[in-house]
Amino acid sequence: MAKIKHVTPSVAFEMTKKGALFVDVREEGEIARKAFDVPEIMAVPLSRFQSGFKKIPVNRKVILVCRSGNRSSTATNMLMSHSYKNVSNLQGGIIVSILEHNVPLVLEQNVPPLLEHSVPGIPEHNVPPTDMRICNTGNCT
């Protein structure tokens, strides 16, 4: 199997400005306390990753993220084993991102609600049920 590409928080956030998608594999309660403030993010908890990963775009740059980099590393390996080629793991997860003061985060009381069926540009009532969430910064109400 190919070696995992690890990226620093600064590099990862620059990649999102060029269209990379963050895939957060933390559980919902963790995301509610501390969230990444990036243009586009998809939540696929590792506990549901085996059944949910197929909704992650294959031909897009994807950065897997979690609290410390361990779960996202596991998820990165899973994607790579399913022929995803353009995937990276956020080195150190949200812990290192907090320590690097130049990375955008939303913490606790400022975290916008993440609706179970929120998709950018589509009103909530028109979105089919799914176990995935996509949230654009500012469009997460």
N, C-alpha and C positions, 0 to 999 in steps of 0.2 A: 504494500500500500504506500502511496505517496506520503511525504512528510507534511505535517500541518504547517501552514503559513500563519505565524503569529504577528499581529500588528499592534503597535503602541496605540494608546488612546488618541494621541494627537494625529497620527497617521489615519486611524479609523475615521475620525471626525472629518478630516479633509476628504477622505474617500466618499463620505455621505454627501458632501457638497457636489460631488461629480456623479451622483446617482446610485451609489452603493446602498443596499438595503440592510438595516440592522435587523437581526432576528434574535429576540431576547428569549432565552430558554429558562428564565427564572419563573417561579410560581407567582400567581396573581397577587398574593399578599406582599411579596417582596417588591414587585413592580409598583404597587400602590404607595410604598414608602419612599422609594427612590427610583426615578425614571430617567432614561436618557432623553435629552432634548435634541432630537435630530429630525431632519425633514420627513423621513419615513421609517417606520419601525413595525415589525410584525412580532406578535407574541405567540410563541409555540413552546409551552412549558416542556421541559425534558420528560416529565411524567407522561406526556401525551405525544412525544416527538415521533415515535415509531408510526403512529397512525396519522400524524398531522404534517409531516415533513414534505409530502408530495405537493402541498400548496405553495411551497417556496419556489419561486421561479428558478428554473435550471440555468437559463442563459443570462443571468444577472449577477453582478458582483454582490456577494453576500458576506456580511460580517456577523458571526455568531457571538453573542454576549451573555454574560451571567454575572454573578457576584464576584467571583475570584478568578475565573478563567477555566476552572475544572469542568463544570458541566458543559460549557460551550465547547470545550475541547472534545468532549465525548460526542456532542452533537455534530461537530465539524467532521470527526471521523465517520459518523453515520452517513452524512451527506456524501463524503468522498467515496464511501463504499457503494453508493447508489449513483455513481457517475457524475456527481456535481464537481465541476472543475474549478470554478471561480469563487472559492470559499476561503475565508480567513477566520481566525479566532482572535478575539480581543484579549490581548495579553494583560493579565491581572484583573480583568473584569471591572466592575463598577468601583471596587475598592481603590484600584490604582487611578481610575478616572477622577475620583474625589480628591485624591492627593495631588493630581496635576490640576492646578486651578484654572487652566485654560480650556477645559472641556465643558460643554454644556450639559447640565443636569437639572432636573426638577426634583426638589426634595420635599418630602412629607406634605405639609399643609398646602403647598403650591401645586401638587400633582393634579392635573385635570383628570376627571373620571374617564376611564377607558371602558367604553361600552363593549359588550360581548360581540356585537355584530357591526362595529363601526368600520366603514370603508370610506376613504376620502372621496368626496364628490357625489356620494350616493346617500340620500336621506335614509335614516335608520330603518324606517318602516319598509323600504324597498330591498333590504338586504336579506338574503336567505340565511337561515340558521347555519351556524358553523362553530367549530371549536377554536377558530383562529380570530385574531384581532389585528387590524392594521390601523395605525393612528398617525396622522400627520400632525406636526406641531401646530397648535392653534385650532385644530379641527377635531379635538378629542372630547367634545362635550356630549 
